[in-house]
Amino acid sequence: MAPVPSLPIKVGHIDDVQELRKAKPATVPERFIRDMADRPKVVPNLSSSLDIPIIDLSKLMKTDKDEVMQLKTASEEWGFFQVLNHGIDLNVVEDIENVAKDFFMLPLQEKQKYPMAPGTVQGYGQAFVFSENQKLDWCNMFALGVEPPCIRNPKLWPSKPVNFRETLEIYSREVRKLCKTLLKYIAVSLGLKGDVFEEMFGVAVQAVRMNYYPPCSRPDLVLGLSPHSDGSALTVLQQGKDSSVGLQILKGKTWVPVQPIPNALVINIGDTLEVLTNGKYKSVEHRAVTHKERDRLSIVTFYAPSYDIELGPMAELVDEKNPCRYRRYNHGEYSKHYVTNKLQGKRTLDFAKIQSKISN
């Protein structure tokens, strides 16, 4: 993963939410309670028209025109879609879910052998915490750099569960193939050469983060994960099959819950792809909410260009009607900027935006 800040960060005491749930199931410490404006509101009877698009990869791989158009619409209007027939063996999907759950169910002292240091995004704990008064997410995280091997921290790869490493390697290889395939058809939907992103990205960076959200006695007061967009090109989300509905995306001004579809994966456009497409395809704010009685597990893979690549809007997507909206920058610098700032909606993308000059 990207470099981390050198200055020490004081984050104060961070309760482990699983331990908190065990010891004081009815208690929500003040640091988890959101300001009134940030609390999740229940939206009754949302129309099914607000279900995110579904893409059938088997049709896409036949360059089915309707499916390519559906992908284009999903990327332009939603920034999210669910993909069916994704080609990853369902045993592989089940295995990664099982080892992730097994890891989170280990005793706390075992998980604490792999600590996430403040200001970093690898290990066990809470990421994106940079101050002592910052509100905390009702979530435990375990994050690892996967590819290329130079971003791995071997000390953070757990020895328990015993099959964790092998299972993650197999799963990550399959997700990497999926990301390459999806990017090929995203390029086609833009009228570009299918291999344009693979050629541009170099040795793509891949990281995984496993999130565990225990039940919370007051889900109306907390967030499982703060609103944010992803810094990646593509993000692949696997939701635990018995998990509560927790993912919400911001559509207009409405937080829309994403209803899990059996055997589907949720894909979202990251900031990097928004920049490369000059804003044509959008990264979208999303968050996680909690449930009073049910827990939730998710496994998230982030796929992005090599850190040494220079990025900016692609020339084919810039013209008089669509002037350049983002500057060129080094992707490693952007990644460092992303991981050293707390999650604040899409604010991290300001790093790349060309500020328009408005005359008085």
Disulfide bonds with the S-S distance in Angstrom:
none
